[in-house]
């Protein structure tokens, strides 16, 4: 079994904006017996704020996400539609690099103002692609 960590920005996005692609990826991944998806700890409070980045759940979120990156075989980072730079994703990139995990990054060229169009993101990526289909195609070849 190969585990794929589904990383991507959460802050500044609605639940659907942050996760619709994860549901699509998970449906695709679940059709293949040799792969399984892992998600970051996600949650929204009633006021629309993300929990996990501060307060009582922050340690749980960080510990879980570090464990999930360390214990996944491949990291899939999707920056499509990001509205601001993701601190969490930046840390996950660092963990992936430290644990020598391959990272397939989705960063559409058309999004020239995407805050993740940065040398640290592209340099730490094993490969950068335009969309989810291309990313999964590469991942299934690992």
Protein Blocks (a to p, Z undefined) as FASTA:
>chain_A
ZZddddddfehpafklmmmmmmmmmmmmmmpmkbccddddddddfkopaehjgcjllmmm
mmmmmmmmmmpcbdcddfehiabdcfklmmmmmmmmmnopacdddddfklmmbmklcfkl
mmmpmbdcfbfklmmmmmmmZZ
